[in-house]
Amino acid sequence: MPSLLTAMPLLALLTFCYATLCAASPFGACRKCEGWGHKIRQTRTGRLKRGRECRRCRGYGRRLRFGRRLFNTASRMRHEGTR
């Protein structure tokens, strides 16, 4: 039981840091295209060439973080519930 009590402040700190990150920078790099917005292909000669745009991020290279998506959903529900 003492280990749970010592872990609680650490978990609270990590949660606060992630919430601050989501507020300051709501978008992160796309994991599929690694933030490029498209797939990098290599030709037969070894030259790098731009491929098709990424379907996950639609070519922007950015994605909405999970915490920000959660915050937006909660805000939308609160807004619709107080009408």
Secondary structure, DSSP 4 states (H G I P E B T S, - for coil): -HHHHHHHHHHHHHHHHHHHHHHH--EEE-TTTTTSSEEEEE-TTS-EEEEEEPTTTTTS-EEE-HHHHHHHHHHHHHHHHT-
